[in-house]
Amino acid sequence: MAQDLVLKQRSEILCGLCSSGSSEPLERVLDVLLARGEFSWEDYLNVRVQGRPLHANARYLLDLVYAKGEAACQALTEAIRQVRPESPGLVTGTLLTQRPGLVEELQGCVDGALEVLLESGCFTHEDCGDVRLPLHTPAQQARRLLDHVSSKGESAANVVLRYVEQKQQQGCNLTAEKTTPKELLIYQKKLRSSVSAQSVFLSTYGGTDHMSLDDIYTQGQLELAYDCKDQTHLDLEDIVGPPGTTNEEADTVLVSGDAGSGKSTLLQRLHLLWARGTSLPEFVLLFPFSCRKLNSELNELSVQELLFRHCCWPDRNQDEIFRFILDHPHLVVITFDGLDELKQSFSDERRICCPTQPAPVHELLFNLLQGSLLKGVRKVVTSRPEAVGSTLRKHLRKELFLKGFSPDGINCFVKKQHSDLSVASKVLASIQANTALLGLCHSPVLCWIVSQCHKELLGCGDGTPQTITDVYLMILQHFLQHQSPSKSSASTSWIQEHLVGILHLGQLAFQGVEASCFVFDGADLETCCVTDKEICAGFLTQSKEMSHHQSLRYEFLHVTMQCFFAALYIVLSNNADRSTIAKLFELKAAGFSSSCFGPCLSPDLQQGLSESPNLQIAATFVSGLLSQRHRHLWLHCTTTSTVERKARQVVRCLHKGMQKHFKSIPQPVEGEKKSMHAMPGFVWLIKCIYEMRESNMAREVLSKLEVDHLKMTYCNIGPVECTALAYVLQHLRNPVGIELDNNSVGDVGVEQLLPCLHICKSLYLRNNNITDEGLRKLMAKGIQCDNFQKIALFNNRLTDACTQHIFHLLKTKQNFLSLRLGNNNITSEGAKLLAKGLELNHSLKHLGLWGNKIGDSGAEAIAGALEGSKTLVWLSLVGNGVGSAGARALATMLESGTSLEELWLTENCITREGVECLVQAMECNTCIKSVWLRNNPLSPEEVEEMTQRESRLIF
């Protein structure tokens, strides 16, 4: 612990030893260490070097002590407390650095910690009463205790840390001091059994075949929603764990992801592992809810009724069990799957604070999520990102993104689907050979469809699926012909043979999408004339309910399947309103008009219609179904004139929607480029155009777009969207800059973008989970594209291996202008290879390597390669561990350079010696405008002196 403390509080210790400007504190600490035998005389002399700056001696002391291990670090902390008792406390600093873990440890044993503090004299009875205020949750009481301890000083901090350490050594369960009541254990056993029964199987088509979740589950890419340099894939336990927490006072964790990204299956897996006791052991109770099923609850309920009626009914002692939940909220977790499928949009206008007050279910849900009800209970909610607004986000503890399968995940999933490895190998080979299909398979639901339809996939030759519509038509044919092998004649298509059933299911789906209804009872099926044969076709499955219902209820296999059938109904039905397509595409990019289907709906449906992203998915399918390549399917199902009329409607709607975006582009400020900041609605329209796969239309639509820069940040763009963007944007008339920062492009998405790279002047791909393999493909294509001149790949997963590909780009492209690789994992070895490319390049103007690990040797290589450069104007080596040796090399570069204007060396290890070299070099360099040196180990006096000597130094 002491060794970690010395590392984490290095800056505070340096300040305590050097802030007076005198060497006396440092020498007194050395005296103590020498007297205790922790330091030898040689150690003492190596630290106390005459003529070396005080800060340098102090840093050497810390390096030496850290290298000696835990005992030496403990002796150092004690020596500092003895010599400088008034300096910032090291132990109280531990309360800050370990605060998240201490809160978790203490929230179940606050009373015990307070007793120890009271007995030691560190706390008064008033202090204890302030911490124990009943309005605080256990976690808040733990935080309040730590706040009080921090204000009391080192002795109180030592008492708390010793108390926690003793508890841990005794093997105590700090999350619950009292033995769990017997009646609760009985209820927990019943709840685990109920949750397990609902989670153990993953239903496949028709509800007739069930696969064990253990056999089929494949982990998707779960990542933090916000920028993080050390972004790593998270495990299930991390959903409710500390990583990524942005608001410790909030209870709700949001897991967002596109339709089909695996959110429901992820929660199902979490439920199953909890029920088995192999995950989330800190939670005694777990209550799972489905928002689509809560839509059918019309009665007003209290929180107690909601938990027990819709999850698991206690056989006895209901009030005692609910009292336990209220008294121990930190031992309970509630999950809500599919918030985007709830009919009502989130609102925090009506507050409900009483857990026994009946209210509509959606109002209970909203108050649970914002913490007005069951404060302290952890809530996990899943949703599509476009359905979550700012009103809910302010109540979030943290947000995670589920980004579907990685390439390895696709391989794993397909192999689990097929016991015959030869079949799995053939399916994977077919997927790998078709980059568009590979991009689609990153969506778990699409990967499942492709795997199910392996016979159709392997037998289609060159006609492998290219679009989402292609994939769903493949599963449609697979299911229908599975049910009754085609006996149709040459003049009868398989669609025509099953047309009646398709229309029945389509009407059910269409009315459900309109009304945000996803669970159907017998009356709904009867209204749409859905027969038992059509139920058995495989597209509907029995709804899994945790509460009792007298009649069977059904839902489509997946919400995207429902949207697909709704689209089929719009295309094939003669009963659909002629204005349906026009209204479908009038949906606004920022949301959906709740009245867009008004003329088509009854008053009851108009009242229930919510802003649903499912309408957008249905519109995408309509575009694909009416594309030229699929129109032959409808020849015998409806009139040719009707299909052509609907196709023309779609084309007009897409033209109109794109023109609205183009007209919203503001005029550029004088001296700046004309830029379009695209919203998610623009990306959706691009996907619709791609589904139609008509080059002439794409070319015509983009003929009116005149911008220099196209910005599509935070638009949830993955490989599927990249395929669509490349297909459409390749028809731009003039080269543009494309900015795709903070999306989910990945290596496969990069490959999908290559067809439009020739029209791309600059490409920004910050925070997109791109590895060396993705960069390799990008560089190989970029070398061939004359217009391609700038690349920004900061905050990805690049290593030294990527620099060999960048070397070839720099060597080959003598018009390349900007290379930004910040916040990756490039070391000195990568920097040396990059330097070889810089030596051969005579065009680069901007080079950004901040946040890597190139060190002095890497800086020396870069500086040597740039000596005499006549083009480079901006260089950043911020946060790279560059010391004075690297600064000397950079100074030599400055002496010979004639073009560099800005040099960024913030957050490095440059001492006075290195700055002296830079100052001397700047005296003979009039081109350099600024050298940034903030947060380097320099004393205030040194900063002041250097600033007076050279005004272009920025500290």
Secondary structure, DSSP 8 states (H G I E B T S, - for coil): -HHHHHHHTHHHHHHHHHTTS-SHHHHHHHHHHHHTTSS-HHHHHHHS-TTS-HHHHHHHHHHHHHHH-HHHHHHHHHHHHHH-TTS--HHHHHHHHTHHHHHHHHTT-HHHHHHHHHHTTSS-HHHHHHHT-TTS-HHHHHHHHHHHHHHH-HHHHHHHHHHHHHHHHTT--TT-SS---HHHHHHHHHHHHHHHHHHSEEE-GGGT-EEEHHHH-----EEESS--TT-----GGGGSSSTT-S-TT--EEEEE--TTSSHHHHHHHHHHHHHHTSS-TT-SEEEEEEHHHHTT--S-B-HHHHHHHHT---SS-HHHHHHHHHH-GGGEEEEEE-GGGSSS----SS----TT--B-HHHHHHHHHHTSSSTT-EEEEEE-GGG--HHHHTTEEEEEEE----HHHHHHHHHHH-SSHHHHHHHHHHHHH-HHHHHHTTSHHHHHHHHHTHHHHHTSTT----SHHHHHHHHHHHHHHHHS-----TTS-HHHHTHHHHHHHHHHHHHHHHTT---B-HHHHHHTT--HHHHTTTTEEE---SS--SS--EEESSHHHHHHHHHHHHHH-SSS-TTHHHHHTT--TTS--TTTTGGGS-HHHHHH----THHHHHHHHHHHHTSGGGGGGGTTTS-HHHHHHHHHHHHHHHHHHHHHHHHT-----TTS--EEE--HHHHHHHHHHHHHT-HHHHHHHHTT---SEEE-TTS---HHHHHHHHHHHTT-SS-EEEE--SS--HHHHHHHHGGGGGGEEEEE--SS---HHHHHHHHHHHTT-TT--EEE--SS--BGGGHHHHHHHHHH-TT--EEE--SSB-BHHHHHHHHHHHHH-S---EEE-TTSB-HHHHHHHHHHHHTT-SS--EEE-TTS---HHHHHHHHHHHHH-SS--EEE--SS---HHHHHHHHHHHTT-SS--EEE-TTSS--HHHHHHHHHH-TTEE-
